[in-house]
Amino acid sequence: MSKAAASNLAAAVYDRVKSDIFEFRLLPGDRFSETEVALRVGVSRTPVREALFRLEQEGYIQVSSRSGWSVKPFDFEYFENLYDVRVILELAAVRKVCDLPSKPDLDALKETWLVPPERRLHDPQRVSNLDEEFHQGIVHAAGNPELARLHREITERIRIIRRLDFTQPARIESTYDEHAHILRTIMRRRAEQSGLLLRSHIEASKAVVRNITLHRLHTARPRTRLEPLRKAKVSRGNF
Protein backbone atom coordinates (compact mmCIF):
# COMPACT_ATOMS: atom_id res chain seq x y z
CA MET A 1 0.00 0.00 0.00
CA SER A 2 1.31 3.46 -0.90
CA LYS A 3 2.00 6.03 1.79
CA ALA A 4 -0.78 8.24 0.44
CA ALA A 5 -3.31 5.40 0.54
CA ALA A 6 -2.34 4.51 4.11
CA SER A 7 -2.71 8.14 5.11
CA ASN A 8 -6.17 8.28 3.53
CA LEU A 9 -7.24 5.16 5.44
CA ALA A 10 -6.05 6.64 8.72
CA ALA A 11 -7.92 9.86 7.97
CA ALA A 12 -11.11 7.90 7.23
CA VAL A 13 -10.84 6.01 10.53
CA TYR A 14 -10.14 9.27 12.35
CA ASP A 15 -13.25 10.88 10.86
CA ARG A 16 -15.37 7.84 11.72
CA VAL A 17 -14.37 7.62 15.37
CA LYS A 18 -14.50 11.37 15.86
CA SER A 19 -17.99 11.45 14.35
CA ASP A 20 -19.10 8.74 16.78
CA ILE A 21 -17.82 10.86 19.66
CA PHE A 22 -19.39 14.07 18.33
CA GLU A 23 -22.76 12.36 17.76
CA PHE A 24 -22.72 10.75 21.22
CA ARG A 25 -22.71 7.24 19.78
CA LEU A 26 -19.55 6.86 21.82
CA LEU A 27 -19.98 8.24 25.31
CA PRO A 28 -17.43 9.32 27.90
CA GLY A 29 -16.01 6.19 29.49
CA ASP A 30 -16.80 3.83 26.59
CA ARG A 31 -13.94 1.39 26.01
CA PHE A 32 -12.81 -0.21 22.77
CA SER A 33 -9.80 -1.92 21.25
CA GLU A 34 -7.87 -1.32 18.05
CA THR A 35 -9.02 -4.72 16.82
CA GLU A 36 -12.69 -3.84 17.31
CA VAL A 37 -12.30 -0.62 15.35
CA ALA A 38 -10.37 -2.39 12.58
CA LEU A 39 -13.06 -5.07 12.21
CA ARG A 40 -15.88 -2.54 12.24
CA VAL A 41 -14.31 -0.22 9.67
CA GLY A 42 -12.75 -2.99 7.60
CA VAL A 43 -9.10 -1.95 7.68
CA SER A 44 -5.89 -3.18 9.25
CA ARG A 45 -4.78 -2.09 12.70
CA THR A 46 -2.03 0.19 11.37
CA PRO A 47 -4.28 3.04 10.13
CA VAL A 48 -6.51 2.50 13.16
CA ARG A 49 -3.56 2.99 15.50
CA GLU A 50 -2.51 6.14 13.65
CA ALA A 51 -6.03 7.56 13.84
CA LEU A 52 -6.41 6.78 17.53
CA PHE A 53 -3.08 8.35 18.43
CA ARG A 54 -4.18 11.50 16.62
CA LEU A 55 -7.45 11.58 18.57
CA GLU A 56 -5.49 11.04 21.78
CA GLN A 57 -3.26 14.01 21.01
CA GLU A 58 -6.35 16.16 20.45
CA GLY A 59 -7.74 15.14 23.82
CA TYR A 60 -10.78 13.08 22.79
CA ILE A 61 -9.65 9.62 23.90
CA GLN A 62 -7.09 8.05 26.20
CA VAL A 63 -5.22 4.75 26.36
CA SER A 64 -4.42 2.48 29.28
CA SER A 65 -2.04 -0.49 29.30
CA ARG A 66 -4.72 -2.55 31.09
CA SER A 67 -8.04 -1.48 29.60
CA GLY A 68 -7.16 -0.26 26.09
CA TRP A 69 -8.71 2.83 24.56
CA SER A 70 -11.56 4.81 26.05
CA VAL A 71 -13.41 8.08 25.44
CA LYS A 72 -12.18 10.69 27.90
CA PRO A 73 -14.58 11.90 30.59
CA PHE A 74 -16.43 15.05 29.60
CA ASP A 75 -14.72 18.01 31.25
CA PHE A 76 -16.98 21.06 31.29
CA GLU A 77 -14.34 23.15 33.02
CA TYR A 78 -11.96 22.43 30.14
CA PHE A 79 -14.49 23.58 27.55
CA GLU A 80 -15.45 26.65 29.55
CA ASN A 81 -11.79 27.60 29.76
CA LEU A 82 -11.56 27.29 25.98
CA TYR A 83 -14.65 29.48 25.61
CA ASP A 84 -12.98 32.10 27.82
CA VAL A 85 -9.90 32.06 25.59
CA ARG A 86 -12.14 32.35 22.54
CA VAL A 87 -13.83 35.45 23.99
CA ILE A 88 -10.45 37.08 24.67
CA LEU A 89 -9.25 36.40 21.12
CA GLU A 90 -12.43 37.63 19.45
CA LEU A 91 -12.64 40.77 21.58
CA ALA A 92 -9.05 41.59 20.63
CA ALA A 93 -9.92 41.02 16.97
CA VAL A 94 -12.98 43.28 17.15
CA ARG A 95 -10.91 46.11 18.65
CA LYS A 96 -8.32 45.78 15.91
CA VAL A 97 -10.96 45.66 13.17
CA CYS A 98 -12.70 48.77 14.49
CA ASP A 99 -9.35 50.60 14.66
CA LEU A 100 -8.25 49.75 11.12
CA PRO A 101 -7.38 52.86 9.07
CA SER A 102 -9.41 51.53 6.14
CA LYS A 103 -12.84 49.95 5.94
CA PRO A 104 -12.66 46.26 6.99
CA ASP A 105 -13.49 43.64 4.38
CA LEU A 106 -16.66 42.06 5.78
CA ASP A 107 -18.58 41.76 2.49
CA ALA A 108 -18.74 37.94 2.56
CA LEU A 109 -20.16 38.00 6.09
CA LYS A 110 -22.68 40.68 5.17
CA GLU A 111 -23.93 38.61 2.23
CA THR A 112 -24.54 35.66 4.56
CA TRP A 113 -25.98 37.30 7.65
CA LEU A 114 -27.55 40.60 6.55
CA VAL A 115 -30.36 38.90 4.67
CA PRO A 116 -34.16 39.02 4.99
CA PRO A 117 -35.82 36.24 7.03
CA GLU A 118 -37.00 34.37 3.95
CA ARG A 119 -33.39 33.89 2.82
CA ARG A 120 -32.15 32.48 6.10
CA LEU A 121 -30.92 28.89 6.13
CA HIS A 122 -32.29 26.36 8.60
CA ASP A 123 -30.11 23.29 8.14
CA PRO A 124 -28.26 22.90 11.47
CA GLN A 125 -25.01 21.60 9.97
CA ARG A 126 -24.88 24.34 7.34
CA VAL A 127 -25.64 27.07 9.86
CA SER A 128 -23.02 25.64 12.21
CA ASN A 129 -20.41 25.87 9.44
CA LEU A 130 -21.48 29.42 8.59
CA ASP A 131 -21.31 30.39 12.24
CA GLU A 132 -17.68 29.27 12.39
CA GLU A 133 -16.99 31.25 9.22
CA PHE A 134 -18.58 34.33 10.79
CA HIS A 135 -16.37 34.32 13.85
CA GLN A 136 -13.27 33.32 11.90
CA GLY A 137 -14.05 36.03 9.34
CA ILE A 138 -14.02 38.73 12.00
CA VAL A 139 -10.72 37.44 13.38
CA HIS A 140 -9.16 37.27 9.91
CA ALA A 141 -10.29 40.84 9.21
CA ALA A 142 -8.03 41.96 12.07
CA GLY A 143 -5.04 41.07 9.88
CA ASN A 144 -3.05 39.12 12.49
CA PRO A 145 -2.17 35.60 11.25
CA GLU A 146 -1.13 34.36 14.69
CA LEU A 147 -4.37 35.55 16.23
CA ALA A 148 -6.25 33.73 13.47
CA ARG A 149 -4.23 30.54 14.03
CA LEU A 150 -4.91 30.46 17.76
CA HIS A 151 -8.59 31.14 17.18
CA ARG A 152 -8.78 28.33 14.61
CA GLU A 153 -7.28 25.87 17.10
CA ILE A 154 -9.79 26.87 19.78
CA THR A 155 -12.65 26.56 17.30
CA GLU A 156 -11.63 22.99 16.46
CA ARG A 157 -11.46 21.98 20.11
CA ILE A 158 -14.91 23.29 21.07
CA ARG A 159 -16.66 22.11 17.90
CA ILE A 160 -17.79 18.91 19.62
CA ILE A 161 -20.26 20.87 21.76
CA ARG A 162 -20.56 24.22 19.98
CA ARG A 163 -22.38 22.72 17.00
CA LEU A 164 -25.22 21.61 19.32
CA ASP A 165 -26.29 25.24 19.52
CA PHE A 166 -27.94 24.89 16.12
CA THR A 167 -30.10 21.86 16.84
CA GLN A 168 -32.86 24.21 18.01
CA PRO A 169 -34.68 26.38 15.42
CA ALA A 170 -35.01 29.28 17.85
CA ARG A 171 -31.25 29.41 18.31
CA ILE A 172 -30.71 29.57 14.55
CA GLU A 173 -32.97 32.63 14.36
CA SER A 174 -31.20 34.19 17.34
CA THR A 175 -27.83 33.58 15.68
CA TYR A 176 -28.91 35.42 12.54
CA ASP A 177 -30.24 38.36 14.58
CA GLU A 178 -27.19 38.57 16.83
CA HIS A 179 -24.66 38.22 14.01
CA ALA A 180 -26.42 40.95 12.04
CA HIS A 181 -26.36 43.28 15.05
CA ILE A 182 -22.67 42.60 15.69
CA LEU A 183 -21.76 43.17 12.05
CA ARG A 184 -23.62 46.47 11.81
CA THR A 185 -21.98 47.70 15.00
CA ILE A 186 -18.50 46.75 13.79
CA MET A 187 -19.11 48.52 10.49
CA ARG A 188 -19.92 51.67 12.49
CA ARG A 189 -16.54 51.27 14.26
CA ARG A 190 -18.13 51.04 17.71
CA ALA A 191 -15.55 48.82 19.34
CA GLU A 192 -16.90 48.83 22.90
CA GLN A 193 -20.49 48.12 21.89
CA SER A 194 -19.36 45.46 19.42
CA GLY A 195 -17.37 43.75 22.15
CA LEU A 196 -20.32 43.74 24.55
CA LEU A 197 -22.59 42.26 21.89
CA LEU A 198 -20.04 39.63 20.96
CA ARG A 199 -19.41 38.59 24.55
CA SER A 200 -23.16 38.31 25.23
CA HIS A 201 -23.62 36.27 22.04
CA ILE A 202 -20.87 33.78 22.95
CA GLU A 203 -21.98 33.46 26.57
CA ALA A 204 -25.56 32.70 25.48
CA SER A 205 -24.30 30.03 23.10
CA LYS A 206 -22.10 28.51 25.80
CA ALA A 207 -25.04 28.23 28.20
CA VAL A 208 -27.24 26.58 25.58
CA VAL A 209 -24.69 23.98 24.50
CA ARG A 210 -23.89 23.11 28.11
CA ASN A 211 -27.55 22.36 28.82
CA ILE A 212 -27.96 20.37 25.60
CA THR A 213 -24.78 18.41 26.23
CA LEU A 214 -25.90 17.49 29.74
CA HIS A 215 -29.23 16.33 28.33
CA ARG A 216 -27.58 14.33 25.54
CA LEU A 217 -25.20 12.64 27.94
CA HIS A 218 -28.06 11.80 30.27
CA THR A 219 -30.32 10.30 27.60
CA ALA A 220 -27.87 9.01 24.97
CA ARG A 221 -27.59 5.41 26.10
CA PRO A 222 -28.90 4.40 29.52
CA ARG A 223 -26.92 1.55 31.05
CA THR A 224 -27.58 -0.75 33.97
CA ARG A 225 -24.90 -1.51 36.51
CA LEU A 226 -25.03 -5.16 35.53
CA GLU A 227 -24.34 -4.57 31.86
CA PRO A 228 -20.63 -4.68 30.96
CA LEU A 229 -19.58 -1.53 29.15
CA ARG A 230 -17.74 -3.35 26.39
CA LYS A 231 -20.70 -5.65 25.74
CA ALA A 232 -23.09 -2.70 25.56
CA LYS A 233 -20.85 -0.97 23.07
CA VAL A 234 -20.51 -3.90 20.70
CA SER A 235 -24.15 -4.99 20.81
CA ARG A 236 -25.33 -1.49 19.94
CA GLY A 237 -23.00 -1.20 16.99
CA ASN A 238 -21.07 1.91 17.90
CA PHE A 239 -18.07 0.46 16.06
N, C-alpha and C positions, 0 to 999 in steps of 0.2 A: 504494500500500500504506500502511495506517495505521501510525503510530508503534508501536502496541502489537503489531501483526502482525510488523513488522520486528524488534522486540525478541524476540518469541517465536522467530522463525527463528534469530536469533543465539544464543539460549539453547540451541536444539536442536542447532546445530552445535557449540557449546561442549561440551555433554554428550557428543556423539558422539566428538569428538576426544579429550576427556579420558578417556572410557571405553576408547578404543583404547590410550592410554598406560597406564592403570591395569591393563589386561588383557594388557599386553606384546605387543599386536598391532603397536604402534609401539614400536620400541626406541630407546634412546639413540643418537643419530647419524643416525637416519632423516631423510631430506630429503623435502620435498613443497612444492608451490606452492598458492597460493590457487585457481588454476584447477582443479587436480586435486581439491581438496576440494569445490569448488562442483559439479563434474561428478558426483562420487561421491554427494554428498548430495542433489543436485537443486535447488540454490538459486543465487541470484546471488552475485557476489563480495562484495557489500556486507555481508551478515550474516556471511559467512565471515571477512572482514577484522576485523569487530568481535569475533568469537569468538576469533580467533587473538591479537589484541592483549590480550584479557583473560587468555588462557592465558600469554602472555608476561609480563604483570605478576605473575602468580602463580608464575612461575619454572619452568614446565613445558617451554616451548619458547623458541627464540631465532630472530632473523631476521638475515640477512646480505644486503647489497646485491648480492653476487655469486652466492650459492647459494640464496637464498630461505629458507624456514622449515625448521627442524630441531628434533628432540627434544633437549633439553639432556642432556649427559652425566650419568650417575647419580653423585651426590656423596654418598657415605656419611658423610663428615665433617659435611656440612650437616645430614643427617637425625639424626645422633647429637647434634649441638648442639641441635637442636629437642627431641629426647628429654630432654636435660639440663634445658632450660627447662621442659618439661612436668613433670618430677619436682619442680623447685623450686616451681612453682605449686601442684601437688597436695599437696605436703607442707605448704605454707603454709595451704592450705584445710583440711586435716585438723586442724592445730593450732587453727585458728579454730573449726571445728565442735566439737571436743572441749571447747573453753573457753566455748561458748555458755552463757548463764545458764539457758536452757530446753532441753528435749529437742529435738534436731534432727529435722527432718521427713525421714525416710528411708524412709517407708512404701512408696512406689512401688518403691524399690530392693529392699526386703525381699521384696515380693511377686514380684519377678522372680528373685532370686538365692537366697533362703532357701527353696528348694523341694526336695522329695524327688527322687532320681535319675530316677524315671519321668516326672516333669514337666519335665525339662530339654529344651531345644530343641537341635536338631543341624544346622539349616540354617546354613551358614557366613555367608551374608549377613545373616540375621536376628540371629545371635549377635554379629556384628561391629557392627551397629547398636545392639544392647542394651549391648554393651561400652562404646561411646561414651557412651550415656546413663548408664551407671553412673558413669564418671569425671566426666562433666559434672554429674551429680546431686550428687556429693560437693562439687564446687566451688561449685555454686549454693547448697548448704546453708550455706556459709560466709557468705552474705549480702553479698558484695562484688561489685557489678556489673562493675567494671573487671577484677577478677581473673577473672571468668567470661568476659569478652570476650576477654582475652588467651589464656585457655585454649582457647576456641573457635577462635581463629585458628590456634593451634598444632595442634589436632586436625585441622583441614582440611588443613594442609600435610603432615602425616605419614600421612594416610589412604591414600595411594598404596601404602605398604608395610605399614602397621599391620594392614590388613585381611587380609593373608596369614597372620597368626597363626592364623586360624580355618579354614584349609584342611586342618588335621590334626585328626581326631577326638580324639586324646589332649589336644590343647591346649584344645579346647572344654571337656572335663571338668576340666582344670586351672583354667581360667578360672572355672568355677562354684565350685570348691572354694576358690580364692584370694579371689574376691570375697566369698563367704560369710564367710570368716575375717576379712577386712578389715572388713566391715560389723559383725560381732559385736563386734569390738574397738573400733570407733568408738563403738558404742552403749554400751559400758562406760566411755567417756571415757578410754581409755588412749592418749593422744596419741603417746607415744614408740614404743610397740609398733605402733600403727597405721601410723606413718610407716615403720618398718622393713619391715613387711609390704608396704606399698604400693611402696616402692622396689624390693624384691626382685621383686615381681610385674611391674613395668614393665621392669626390667632383663632378666628372663627372656623377656618378650615381645620386647624389642629384639633379643636374641641370636637368637631363632627367626626373626624376619622378615628379619634380615640374611642368615642362611644360606639361607632360601627364595628371597630376592631374587637372591642370587648364582647359585643353581641355575637360576632362571627365566631370568635373563639369559644364562646359558651355553647353555641348551638351547632357548630360545624360537624362534630362527630361524637355524640355521647358515648362514653365507655363505662363498663362496669368494672369494679375492682377485681373481678374474677377473670376478666378477659385479658389474656396476654397481649401486650402492645404490638408485638411483631405479628401475631396471628391476626389481629384486627386490621393491621395495615395490609397484609397480603390478601386477605379475604375480600377486602373492599376495593382492591384493584388500584391503589394509589400509585403503584409502580408496575 
